[in-house]
Amino acid sequence: MLKLYNTLTRSLQPFEPRDPSGVRLYACGPTVYDHPHIGNMRVNVWVDILRRTLEWAGYPVRLVMNITDVDDKTIAGAQRTGQSLAEYTEKFAQGFFQDLETLRIKPATLYPRATDHIEEMADLVERLVERGHAYEQDGSIYFRVSSFPEYGRLSRLDPSQLRSTGRVEGDEYEKEDIRDFALWKAAKEGEPAWDTKVGRGRPGWHLECSTMSMKYLGTDFDIHLGGVDLMFPHHENEIAQSTAATGEPVARFWMHCAHLIVDGIKMSKSLGNQYTLKELLNDGYSPAALRFMFSSVHYRKQLNFTFDALSQAQASVDRLAELVLRLEQEIPSLQKGKASGAVAADASPDSGEVAMAPFSEVLSTIAARFRGALLDDLNTSGSLGHLFTLVREAHTALDQGRMSREEAVEALDWIREVDGIWAVLPQVEEQIERRIEVDDKELLAMGPPISEDLLEMIEARIRARAARDFAEADTIRDQLQSQGIELEDTPQGVRWRVRTAS
Ligand SMILES: [Zn+2]
């Protein structure tokens, strides 16, 4: 049973998607005015790990992430560089997508852009005005916070103490109440503006997320995600806008990822510790190390980024990859059937260590613990601990000849399966394998996908060689070559390559 921490209720709650056809997720996306820094990346990797975990748990996922391509910051950037808003934001949007790909973050189902939804935003503003939740002042339209008594429920801030902060302060317009926030900003000289039913102007930032989440996921969807810094006022305002307009909640679960600090202090541009992905890659760190480091701390805990921690993460990734390589290399020579030397299982439930049990039992105990941790509010640090217990146990079992071929295959399959969540192992191009039994040996044939006919020819050649019929083997090799298949014989079997046309 999957349990997630819901910020709305401040408690762990069992999670099931409302609609069994899939989980509807919304994540606040980037404002494309700058290159994302590691703090943004932590949130994006967290969203990716949650999404992959949901898929691994058997739920299809519909993930929507907005691109904020109009707001005060993007407009200021475009003005500073003398570019159009679209030109200015496009290069940062493309940079963002490149970073996602580099970090092996699975693409969202949709990345809607604010500037493509101006009309829907005007519709929402109109509805809020009609219902008395918004008012106009000098061509701008504000949300009337006093009309929404639930305001502050998510962030649990005392309404009388709420002060405008951050982006709210940027609204240099007249308001009835200091807490009120701009839904729509009147056109200003030199700023981009759209002609709409609520006047000429541009949307406020909070309105963008309400409009796009509602359009693509409906109201009351499953989970709304974002960094903890967005809880107030952004998420509070999203709830106010959407719920005041529709009478429905935005989402059942609200989840927030904690801050990232650098070397124990707050990250900021002026301190020069706001690293971008490119800077870290230029320094020789790998995207896998970053993914691993982010996952090594629970998402609700502050993460202290240090270069030491990043190097340790790289070492862990390398250890995992080494085991995979060792298993791949040793599988063909391992004995089939249960390996000897195993003693009765003595795995105490929480010790982390698993005593000398048959390896298949060790693996299933560790796999169950791994699953339990991950489904317990995405306890990534706990589940990685279990994964590395397996790494140690597997090396020991191999060293002591306590792993059968079946167990090794099972371990390898499981590691590859859970790497579907971490995505840190070196990516291999898609390969297919065929294990061919010849006498009492098993030979491995491996390569990129090819037709069944070609596979059978490769198998026939392996058998011919094993029978020392080298003339036949050579004939088949020539036939394969004429069809573009190159073979390479190795001690474990054969690898094939598909020759690309020259
Ligand atoms: Zn948002």
Boltz pocket constraint, residues with backbone or C-beta under 6 A from the ligand:
constraints:
  - pocket:
      binder: B
      contacts: [[A, 27], [A, 28], [A, 29], [A, 206], [A, 209], [A, 234], [A, 238]]
      max_distance: 6.0
